[in-house]
Amino acid sequence: MSDGGSKLGVANGVLTYSQLRKYGKIVNISFRLTDCSIPYGVVIGTLPEGYRPSTMISILGAVFDGSTSHTGTISLFPNGNIFQEITRTTIRVCIFSGSFIID
């Protein structure tokens, strides 16, 4: 098992929790951002080398805008970019978690 949580790059917000673990070819990712303002389709972070999928994948997550929780997905790209796909702009907390297989 290798842990890359400390290598997860964040473009917006404060990373208050991150876990990025690789078990052979299986990657588990889980992270929480606070104080975010992330519009739909914006890069919110970057996966380090060795933890990137070979094709675009989506994982489930939720955002909290101060009064309501909204669920949706983020996309992980082979170049490491992580895109938010939940249409909310005043976000206080983002929580995402999932697993995927790499080559």
Backbone atoms as SQL, in Angstrom:
CREATE TABLE atoms (id INTEGER PRIMARY KEY, chain TEXT, resi INTEGER, resn TEXT, atom TEXT, x REAL, y REAL, z REAL);
INSERT INTO atoms VALUES
  (1, 'A', 1, 'MET', 'N', 0.841, -1.172, 0.000),
  (2, 'A', 1, 'MET', 'CA', 0.000, 0.000, 0.000),
  (3, 'A', 1, 'MET', 'C', 0.890, 1.240, 0.000),
  (4, 'A', 2, 'SER', 'N', 0.529, 2.209, -0.826),
  (5, 'A', 2, 'SER', 'CA', 1.227, 3.499, -0.797),
  (6, 'A', 2, 'SER', 'C', 0.211, 4.602, -0.571),
  (7, 'A', 3, 'ASP', 'N', 0.637, 5.653, 0.138),
  (8, 'A', 3, 'ASP', 'CA', -0.259, 6.739, 0.508),
  (9, 'A', 3, 'ASP', 'C', 0.218, 8.025, -0.143),
  (10, 'A', 4, 'GLY', 'N', -0.637, 8.627, -0.988),
  (11, 'A', 4, 'GLY', 'CA', -0.298, 9.871, -1.670),
  (12, 'A', 4, 'GLY', 'C', -1.155, 11.036, -1.232),
  (13, 'A', 5, 'GLY', 'N', -1.850, 10.912, -0.106),
  (14, 'A', 5, 'GLY', 'CA', -2.753, 11.963, 0.363),
  (15, 'A', 5, 'GLY', 'C', -2.080, 13.312, 0.521),
  (16, 'A', 6, 'SER', 'N', -0.834, 13.311, 0.953),
  (17, 'A', 6, 'SER', 'CA', -0.138, 14.585, 1.137),
  (18, 'A', 6, 'SER', 'C', 0.283, 15.207, -0.194),
  (19, 'A', 7, 'LYS', 'N', 0.192, 14.435, -1.289),
  (20, 'A', 7, 'LYS', 'CA', 0.585, 14.938, -2.605),
  (21, 'A', 7, 'LYS', 'C', -0.597, 15.439, -3.424),
  (22, 'A', 8, 'LEU', 'N', -1.798, 15.316, -2.898),
  (23, 'A', 8, 'LEU', 'CA', -2.990, 15.759, -3.603),
  (24, 'A', 8, 'LEU', 'C', -2.966, 17.278, -3.703),
  (25, 'A', 9, 'GLY', 'N', -2.956, 17.807, -4.916),
  (26, 'A', 9, 'GLY', 'CA', -2.929, 19.252, -5.114),
  (27, 'A', 9, 'GLY', 'C', -4.324, 19.839, -5.086),
  (28, 'A', 10, 'VAL', 'N', -4.490, 20.995, -4.456),
  (29, 'A', 10, 'VAL', 'CA', -5.785, 21.653, -4.352),
  (30, 'A', 10, 'VAL', 'C', -5.695, 23.040, -4.958),
  (31, 'A', 11, 'ALA', 'N', -6.634, 23.365, -5.847),
  (32, 'A', 11, 'ALA', 'CA', -6.627, 24.654, -6.529),
  (33, 'A', 11, 'ALA', 'C', -7.542, 25.679, -5.865),
  (34, 'A', 12, 'ASN', 'N', -8.486, 25.224, -5.046),
  (35, 'A', 12, 'ASN', 'CA', -9.470, 26.122, -4.475),
  (36, 'A', 12, 'ASN', 'C', -9.929, 25.566, -3.137),
  (37, 'A', 13, 'GLY', 'N', -10.014, 26.399, -2.131),
  (38, 'A', 13, 'GLY', 'CA', -10.487, 25.975, -0.825),
  (39, 'A', 13, 'GLY', 'C', -9.356, 25.492, 0.061),
  (40, 'A', 14, 'VAL', 'N', -9.730, 25.019, 1.240),
  (41, 'A', 14, 'VAL', 'CA', -8.776, 24.517, 2.228),
  (42, 'A', 14, 'VAL', 'C', -8.977, 23.015, 2.354),
  (43, 'A', 15, 'LEU', 'N', -7.929, 22.257, 2.098),
  (44, 'A', 15, 'LEU', 'CA', -7.988, 20.803, 2.207),
  (45, 'A', 15, 'LEU', 'C', -7.906, 20.438, 3.689),
  (46, 'A', 16, 'THR', 'N', -9.035, 19.964, 4.258),
  (47, 'A', 16, 'THR', 'CA', -9.068, 19.645, 5.685),
  (48, 'A', 16, 'THR', 'C', -8.943, 18.149, 5.945),
  (49, 'A', 17, 'TYR', 'N', -9.085, 17.335, 4.920),
  (50, 'A', 17, 'TYR', 'CA', -8.905, 15.889, 5.042),
  (51, 'A', 17, 'TYR', 'C', -8.561, 15.345, 3.678),
  (52, 'A', 18, 'SER', 'N', -7.578, 14.457, 3.606),
  (53, 'A', 18, 'SER', 'CA', -7.297, 13.785, 2.335),
  (54, 'A', 18, 'SER', 'C', -6.740, 12.401, 2.593),
  (55, 'A', 19, 'GLN', 'N', -7.192, 11.487, 1.785),
  (56, 'A', 19, 'GLN', 'CA', -6.669, 10.131, 1.810),
  (57, 'A', 19, 'GLN', 'C', -6.596, 9.670, 0.363),
  (58, 'A', 20, 'LEU', 'N', -5.428, 9.281, -0.060),
  (59, 'A', 20, 'LEU', 'CA', -5.207, 8.793, -1.420),
  (60, 'A', 20, 'LEU', 'C', -4.298, 7.586, -1.284),
  (61, 'A', 21, 'ARG', 'N', -4.902, 6.408, -1.361),
  (62, 'A', 21, 'ARG', 'CA', -4.144, 5.180, -1.134),
  (63, 'A', 21, 'ARG', 'C', -4.239, 4.259, -2.331),
  (64, 'A', 22, 'LYS', 'N', -3.127, 3.605, -2.592),
  (65, 'A', 22, 'LYS', 'CA', -3.062, 2.672, -3.715),
  (66, 'A', 22, 'LYS', 'C', -2.734, 1.291, -3.173),
  (67, 'A', 23, 'TYR', 'N', -3.583, 0.328, -3.525),
  (68, 'A', 23, 'TYR', 'CA', -3.407, -1.072, -3.177),
  (69, 'A', 23, 'TYR', 'C', -3.254, -1.832, -4.484),
  (70, 'A', 24, 'GLY', 'N', -2.021, -2.042, -4.927),
  (71, 'A', 24, 'GLY', 'CA', -1.802, -2.645, -6.241),
  (72, 'A', 24, 'GLY', 'C', -2.303, -1.699, -7.313),
  (73, 'A', 25, 'LYS', 'N', -3.348, -2.103, -8.050),
  (74, 'A', 25, 'LYS', 'CA', -3.915, -1.262, -9.107),
  (75, 'A', 25, 'LYS', 'C', -5.193, -0.541, -8.675),
  (76, 'A', 26, 'ILE', 'N', -5.585, -0.693, -7.429),
  (77, 'A', 26, 'ILE', 'CA', -6.798, -0.050, -6.924),
  (78, 'A', 26, 'ILE', 'C', -6.415, 1.201, -6.146),
  (79, 'A', 27, 'VAL', 'N', -7.044, 2.328, -6.497),
  (80, 'A', 27, 'VAL', 'CA', -6.808, 3.600, -5.816),
  (81, 'A', 27, 'VAL', 'C', -8.078, 3.993, -5.074),
  (82, 'A', 28, 'ASN', 'N', -7.939, 4.308, -3.796),
  (83, 'A', 28, 'ASN', 'CA', -9.025, 4.854, -2.986),
  (84, 'A', 28, 'ASN', 'C', -8.733, 6.330, -2.756),
  (85, 'A', 29, 'ILE', 'N', -9.714, 7.173, -3.038),
  (86, 'A', 29, 'ILE', 'CA', -9.544, 8.612, -2.831),
  (87, 'A', 29, 'ILE', 'C', -10.688, 9.128, -1.977),
  (88, 'A', 30, 'SER', 'N', -10.353, 9.983, -1.049),
  (89, 'A', 30, 'SER', 'CA', -11.344, 10.616, -0.199),
  (90, 'A', 30, 'SER', 'C', -10.772, 11.952, 0.246),
  (91, 'A', 31, 'PHE', 'N', -11.532, 13.024, 0.066),
  (92, 'A', 31, 'PHE', 'CA', -11.043, 14.317, 0.528),
  (93, 'A', 31, 'PHE', 'C', -12.181, 15.255, 0.861),
  (94, 'A', 32, 'ARG', 'N', -11.850, 16.255, 1.673),
  (95, 'A', 32, 'ARG', 'CA', -12.821, 17.268, 2.087),
  (96, 'A', 32, 'ARG', 'C', -12.174, 18.637, 1.932),
  (97, 'A', 33, 'LEU', 'N', -12.889, 19.529, 1.253),
  (98, 'A', 33, 'LEU', 'CA', -12.464, 20.919, 1.103),
  (99, 'A', 33, 'LEU', 'C', -13.454, 21.803, 1.839),
  (100, 'A', 34, 'THR', 'N', -12.947, 22.827, 2.510),
  (101, 'A', 34, 'THR', 'CA', -13.821, 23.820, 3.133),
  (102, 'A', 34, 'THR', 'C', -13.496, 25.185, 2.540),
  (103, 'A', 35, 'ASP', 'N', -14.376, 26.147, 2.772),
  (104, 'A', 35, 'ASP', 'CA', -14.206, 27.512, 2.260),
  (105, 'A', 35, 'ASP', 'C', -13.996, 27.524, 0.750),
  (106, 'A', 36, 'CYS', 'N', -14.841, 26.783, 0.046),
  (107, 'A', 36, 'CYS', 'CA', -14.727, 26.654, -1.410),
  (108, 'A', 36, 'CYS', 'C', -15.670, 27.634, -2.099),
  (109, 'A', 37, 'SER', 'N', -15.335, 28.012, -3.285),
  (110, 'A', 37, 'SER', 'CA', -16.258, 28.664, -4.205),
  (111, 'A', 37, 'SER', 'C', -15.920, 28.098, -5.570),
  (112, 'A', 38, 'ILE', 'N', -16.554, 26.992, -5.890),
  (113, 'A', 38, 'ILE', 'CA', -16.140, 26.202, -7.043),
  (114, 'A', 38, 'ILE', 'C', -17.277, 26.113, -8.049),
  (115, 'A', 39, 'PRO', 'N', -17.209, 26.861, -9.154),
  (116, 'A', 39, 'PRO', 'CA', -18.225, 26.739, -10.190),
  (117, 'A', 39, 'PRO', 'C', -18.129, 25.400, -10.920),
  (118, 'A', 40, 'TYR', 'N', -19.202, 25.023, -11.565),
  (119, 'A', 40, 'TYR', 'CA', -19.255, 23.795, -12.352),
  (120, 'A', 40, 'TYR', 'C', -18.121, 23.756, -13.369),
  (121, 'A', 41, 'GLY', 'N', -17.452, 22.620, -13.481),
  (122, 'A', 41, 'GLY', 'CA', -16.446, 22.400, -14.518),
  (123, 'A', 41, 'GLY', 'C', -15.088, 23.018, -14.259),
  (124, 'A', 42, 'VAL', 'N', -14.827, 23.470, -13.042),
  (125, 'A', 42, 'VAL', 'CA', -13.552, 24.099, -12.716),
  (126, 'A', 42, 'VAL', 'C', -12.612, 23.052, -12.117),
  (127, 'A', 43, 'VAL', 'N', -11.321, 23.141, -12.441),
  (128, 'A', 43, 'VAL', 'CA', -10.334, 22.256, -11.835),
  (129, 'A', 43, 'VAL', 'C', -10.233, 22.588, -10.351),
  (130, 'A', 44, 'ILE', 'N', -10.479, 21.584, -9.503),
  (131, 'A', 44, 'ILE', 'CA', -10.399, 21.812, -8.066),
  (132, 'A', 44, 'ILE', 'C', -9.135, 21.221, -7.463),
  (133, 'A', 45, 'GLY', 'N', -8.426, 20.411, -8.237),
  (134, 'A', 45, 'GLY', 'CA', -7.210, 19.814, -7.715),
  (135, 'A', 45, 'GLY', 'C', -6.531, 18.948, -8.750),
  (136, 'A', 46, 'THR', 'N', -5.442, 18.329, -8.317),
  (137, 'A', 46, 'THR', 'CA', -4.639, 17.497, -9.211),
  (138, 'A', 46, 'THR', 'C', -4.184, 16.238, -8.487),
  (139, 'A', 47, 'LEU', 'N', -4.332, 15.108, -9.157),
  (140, 'A', 47, 'LEU', 'CA', -3.824, 13.845, -8.637),
  (141, 'A', 47, 'LEU', 'C', -2.334, 13.733, -8.942),
  (142, 'A', 48, 'PRO', 'N', -1.534, 13.211, -8.029),
  (143, 'A', 48, 'PRO', 'CA', -0.116, 13.030, -8.310),
  (144, 'A', 48, 'PRO', 'C', 0.121, 11.873, -9.283),
  (145, 'A', 49, 'GLU', 'N', 1.287, 11.881, -9.921),
  (146, 'A', 49, 'GLU', 'CA', 1.687, 10.765, -10.798),
  (147, 'A', 49, 'GLU', 'C', 1.565, 9.462, -10.018),
  (148, 'A', 50, 'GLY', 'N', 1.183, 8.404, -10.716),
  (149, 'A', 50, 'GLY', 'CA', 1.053, 7.099, -10.082),
  (150, 'A', 50, 'GLY', 'C', -0.320, 6.833, -9.490),
  (151, 'A', 51, 'TYR', 'N', -1.164, 7.868, -9.426),
  (152, 'A', 51, 'TYR', 'CA', -2.519, 7.733, -8.876),
  (153, 'A', 51, 'TYR', 'C', -3.571, 8.179, -9.896),
  (154, 'A', 52, 'ARG', 'N', -3.184, 8.305, -11.145),
  (155, 'A', 52, 'ARG', 'CA', -4.083, 8.841, -12.180),
  (156, 'A', 52, 'ARG', 'C', -4.708, 7.721, -12.994),
  (157, 'A', 53, 'PRO', 'N', -6.008, 7.851, -13.320),
  (158, 'A', 53, 'PRO', 'CA', -6.661, 6.833, -14.158),
  (159, 'A', 53, 'PRO', 'C', -6.197, 6.956, -15.611),
  (160, 'A', 54, 'SER', 'N', -6.310, 5.871, -16.361),
  (161, 'A', 54, 'SER', 'CA', -5.899, 5.906, -17.771),
  (162, 'A', 54, 'SER', 'C', -6.983, 6.505, -18.664),
  (163, 'A', 55, 'THR', 'N', -8.232, 6.550, -18.181),
  (164, 'A', 55, 'THR', 'CA', -9.332, 7.202, -18.894),
  (165, 'A', 55, 'THR', 'C', -10.102, 8.047, -17.877),
  (166, 'A', 56, 'MET', 'N', -10.923, 8.957, -18.373),
  (167, 'A', 56, 'MET', 'CA', -11.718, 9.798, -17.491),
  (168, 'A', 56, 'MET', 'C', -12.712, 8.938, -16.717),
  (169, 'A', 57, 'ILE', 'N', -12.802, 9.181, -15.406),
  (170, 'A', 57, 'ILE', 'CA', -13.781, 8.486, -14.568),
  (171, 'A', 57, 'ILE', 'C', -14.478, 9.506, -13.679),
  (172, 'A', 58, 'SER', 'N', -15.614, 9.120, -13.123),
  (173, 'A', 58, 'SER', 'CA', -16.346, 9.981, -12.201),
  (174, 'A', 58, 'SER', 'C', -16.536, 9.269, -10.882),
  (175, 'A', 59, 'ILE', 'N', -16.466, 10.037, -9.780),
  (176, 'A', 59, 'ILE', 'CA', -16.766, 9.494, -8.456),
  (177, 'A', 59, 'ILE', 'C', -17.824, 10.364, -7.796),
  (178, 'A', 60, 'LEU', 'N', -18.530, 9.788, -6.850),
  (179, 'A', 60, 'LEU', 'CA', -19.627, 10.489, -6.182),
  (180, 'A', 60, 'LEU', 'C', -19.121, 11.429, -5.106),
  (181, 'A', 61, 'GLY', 'N', -19.932, 12.434, -4.831),
  (182, 'A', 61, 'GLY', 'CA', -19.586, 13.363, -3.768),
  (183, 'A', 61, 'GLY', 'C', -20.781, 14.198, -3.384),
  (184, 'A', 62, 'ALA', 'N', -20.540, 15.120, -2.465),
  (185, 'A', 62, 'ALA', 'CA', -21.584, 16.026, -2.006),
  (186, 'A', 62, 'ALA', 'C', -20.966, 17.366, -1.680),
  (187, 'A', 63, 'VAL', 'N', -21.757, 18.412, -1.827),
  (188, 'A', 63, 'VAL', 'CA', -21.340, 19.748, -1.433),
  (189, 'A', 63, 'VAL', 'C', -22.420, 20.315, -0.519),
  (190, 'A', 64, 'PHE', 'N', -22.019, 21.220, 0.354),
  (191, 'A', 64, 'PHE', 'CA', -22.938, 21.865, 1.283),
  (192, 'A', 64, 'PHE', 'C', -22.815, 23.363, 1.094),
  (193, 'A', 65, 'ASP', 'N', -23.917, 24.039, 0.811),
  (194, 'A', 65, 'ASP', 'CA', -23.865, 25.472, 0.509),
  (195, 'A', 65, 'ASP', 'C', -24.246, 26.348, 1.700),
  (196, 'A', 66, 'GLY', 'N', -24.321, 25.757, 2.880),
  (197, 'A', 66, 'GLY', 'CA', -24.680, 26.524, 4.072),
  (198, 'A', 66, 'GLY', 'C', -26.059, 26.181, 4.580),
  (199, 'A', 67, 'SER', 'N', -26.936, 25.708, 3.690),
  (200, 'A', 67, 'SER', 'CA', -28.276, 25.331, 4.124),
  (201, 'A', 67, 'SER', 'C', -28.735, 23.989, 3.552),
  (202, 'A', 68, 'THR', 'N', -28.181, 23.592, 2.419),
  (203, 'A', 68, 'THR', 'CA', -28.618, 22.380, 1.734),
  (204, 'A', 68, 'THR', 'C', -27.420, 21.590, 1.251),
  (205, 'A', 69, 'SER', 'N', -27.554, 20.266, 1.297),
  (206, 'A', 69, 'SER', 'CA', -26.534, 19.378, 0.751),
  (207, 'A', 69, 'SER', 'C', -26.944, 18.985, -0.668),
  (208, 'A', 70, 'HIS', 'N', -25.985, 18.976, -1.600),
  (209, 'A', 70, 'HIS', 'CA', -26.240, 18.617, -2.998),
  (210, 'A', 70, 'HIS', 'C', -25.277, 17.502, -3.383),
  (211, 'A', 71, 'THR', 'N', -25.795, 16.445, -4.008),
  (212, 'A', 71, 'THR', 'CA', -24.937, 15.347, -4.435),
  (213, 'A', 71, 'THR', 'C', -24.639, 15.442, -5.917),
  (214, 'A', 72, 'GLY', 'N', -23.574, 14.786, -6.322),
  (215, 'A', 72, 'GLY', 'CA', -23.170, 14.782, -7.719),
  (216, 'A', 72, 'GLY', 'C', -21.848, 14.065, -7.879),
  (217, 'A', 73, 'THR', 'N', -21.100, 14.425, -8.902),
  (218, 'A', 73, 'THR', 'CA', -19.851, 13.737, -9.184),
  (219, 'A', 73, 'THR', 'C', -18.704, 14.720, -9.415),
  (220, 'A', 74, 'ILE', 'N', -17.503, 14.181, -9.355),
  (221, 'A', 74, 'ILE', 'CA', -16.333, 14.875, -9.859),
  (222, 'A', 74, 'ILE', 'C', -15.696, 13.945, -10.883),
  (223, 'A', 75, 'SER', 'N', -14.984, 14.524, -11.828),
  (224, 'A', 75, 'SER', 'CA', -14.301, 13.733, -12.849),
  (225, 'A', 75, 'SER', 'C', -12.805, 13.766, -12.607),
  (226, 'A', 76, 'LEU', 'N', -12.192, 12.609, -12.768),
  (227, 'A', 76, 'LEU', 'CA', -10.747, 12.462, -12.654),
  (228, 'A', 76, 'LEU', 'C', -10.216, 12.152, -14.054),
  (229, 'A', 77, 'PHE', 'N', -9.225, 12.922, -14.504),
  (230, 'A', 77, 'PHE', 'CA', -8.708, 12.788, -15.861),
  (231, 'A', 77, 'PHE', 'C', -7.301, 12.194, -15.862),
  (232, 'A', 78, 'PRO', 'N', -6.901, 11.558, -16.975),
  (233, 'A', 78, 'PRO', 'CA', -5.562, 10.970, -17.064),
  (234, 'A', 78, 'PRO', 'C', -4.421, 11.957, -16.813),
  (235, 'A', 79, 'ASN', 'N', -4.631, 13.244, -17.086),
  (236, 'A', 79, 'ASN', 'CA', -3.577, 14.235, -16.825),
  (237, 'A', 79, 'ASN', 'C', -3.531, 14.643, -15.347),
  (238, 'A', 80, 'GLY', 'N', -4.417, 14.072, -14.525),
  (239, 'A', 80, 'GLY', 'CA', -4.432, 14.346, -13.092),
  (240, 'A', 80, 'GLY', 'C', -5.451, 15.379, -12.654),
  (241, 'A', 81, 'ASN', 'N', -6.047, 16.114, -13.582),
  (242, 'A', 81, 'ASN', 'CA', -7.015, 17.146, -13.214),
  (243, 'A', 81, 'ASN', 'C', -8.264, 16.539, -12.584),
  (244, 'A', 82, 'ILE', 'N', -8.765, 17.214, -11.555),
  (245, 'A', 82, 'ILE', 'CA', -9.996, 16.836, -10.879),
  (246, 'A', 82, 'ILE', 'C', -10.997, 17.968, -11.111),
  (247, 'A', 83, 'PHE', 'N', -12.139, 17.651, -11.759),
  (248, 'A', 83, 'PHE', 'CA', -13.163, 18.646, -12.080),
  (249, 'A', 83, 'PHE', 'C', -14.406, 18.419, -11.236),
  (250, 'A', 84, 'GLN', 'N', -14.964, 19.491, -10.695),
  (251, 'A', 84, 'GLN', 'CA', -16.208, 19.466, -9.938),
  (252, 'A', 84, 'GLN', 'C', -17.378, 19.553, -10.909),
  (253, 'A', 85, 'GLU', 'N', -18.379, 18.681, -10.726),
  (254, 'A', 85, 'GLU', 'CA', -19.529, 18.659, -11.638),
  (255, 'A', 85, 'GLU', 'C', -20.858, 18.814, -10.896),
  (256, 'A', 86, 'ILE', 'N', -20.840, 19.603, -9.843),
  (257, 'A', 86, 'ILE', 'CA', -22.072, 19.897, -9.103),
  (258, 'A', 86, 'ILE', 'C', -22.315, 21.398, -9.244),
  (259, 'A', 87, 'THR', 'N', -23.469, 21.763, -9.806),
  (260, 'A', 87, 'THR', 'CA', -23.715, 23.167, -10.139),
  (261, 'A', 87, 'THR', 'C', -24.123, 24.013, -8.954),
  (262, 'A', 88, 'ARG', 'N', -23.138, 24.355, -8.161),
  (263, 'A', 88, 'ARG', 'CA', -23.329, 25.281, -7.050),
  (264, 'A', 88, 'ARG', 'C', -22.102, 26.178, -6.991),
  (265, 'A', 89, 'THR', 'N', -22.281, 27.456, -6.714),
  (266, 'A', 89, 'THR', 'CA', -21.135, 28.356, -6.679),
  (267, 'A', 89, 'THR', 'C', -20.786, 28.838, -5.285),
  (268, 'A', 90, 'THR', 'N', -21.733, 28.848, -4.377),
  (269, 'A', 90, 'THR', 'CA', -21.410, 29.254, -3.004),
  (270, 'A', 90, 'THR', 'C', -21.341, 28.001, -2.140),
  (271, 'A', 91, 'ILE', 'N', -20.192, 27.369, -2.174),
  (272, 'A', 91, 'ILE', 'CA', -20.010, 26.101, -1.486),
  (273, 'A', 91, 'ILE', 'C', -19.138, 26.318, -0.261),
  (274, 'A', 92, 'ARG', 'N', -19.568, 25.765, 0.851),
  (275, 'A', 92, 'ARG', 'CA', -18.767, 25.851, 2.079),
  (276, 'A', 92, 'ARG', 'C', -17.958, 24.591, 2.319),
  (277, 'A', 93, 'VAL', 'N', -18.514, 23.443, 1.954),
  (278, 'A', 93, 'VAL', 'CA', -17.831, 22.168, 2.172),
  (279, 'A', 93, 'VAL', 'C', -18.040, 21.269, 0.962),
  (280, 'A', 94, 'CYS', 'N', -16.969, 20.614, 0.501),
  (281, 'A', 94, 'CYS', 'CA', -17.035, 19.623, -0.572),
  (282, 'A', 94, 'CYS', 'C', -16.472, 18.324, -0.019),
  (283, 'A', 95, 'ILE', 'N', -17.178, 17.230, -0.179),
  (284, 'A', 95, 'ILE', 'CA', -16.720, 15.931, 0.284),
  (285, 'A', 95, 'ILE', 'C', -16.845, 14.935, -0.869),
  (286, 'A', 96, 'PHE', 'N', -15.733, 14.293, -1.206),
  (287, 'A', 96, 'PHE', 'CA', -15.732, 13.332, -2.298),
  (288, 'A', 96, 'PHE', 'C', -15.005, 12.070, -1.874),
  (289, 'A', 97, 'SER', 'N', -15.487, 10.926, -2.347),
  (290, 'A', 97, 'SER', 'CA', -14.878, 9.659, -1.998),
  (291, 'A', 97, 'SER', 'C', -15.186, 8.635, -3.077),
  (292, 'A', 98, 'GLY', 'N', -14.220, 7.784, -3.398),
  (293, 'A', 98, 'GLY', 'CA', -14.452, 6.734, -4.373),
  (294, 'A', 98, 'GLY', 'C', -13.229, 5.870, -4.577),
  (295, 'A', 99, 'SER', 'N', -13.367, 4.884, -5.439),
  (296, 'A', 99, 'SER', 'CA', -12.279, 3.974, -5.782),
  (297, 'A', 99, 'SER', 'C', -12.270, 3.769, -7.284),
  (298, 'A', 100, 'PHE', 'N', -11.079, 3.512, -7.818),
  (299, 'A', 100, 'PHE', 'CA', -10.952, 3.214, -9.234),
  (300, 'A', 100, 'PHE', 'C', -9.718, 2.363, -9.469),
  (301, 'A', 101, 'ILE', 'N', -9.644, 1.784, -10.660),
  (302, 'A', 101, 'ILE', 'CA', -8.519, 0.919, -11.038),
  (303, 'A', 101, 'ILE', 'C', -7.637, 1.660, -12.028),
  (304, 'A', 102, 'ILE', 'N', -6.322, 1.576, -11.818),
  (305, 'A', 102, 'ILE', 'CA', -5.368, 2.184, -12.749),
  (306, 'A', 102, 'ILE', 'C', -4.636, 1.077, -13.502),
  (307, 'A', 103, 'ASP', 'N', -4.001, 1.434, -14.610),
  (308, 'A', 103, 'ASP', 'CA', -3.227, 0.451, -15.393),
  (309, 'A', 103, 'ASP', 'C', -1.858, 0.237, -14.808);
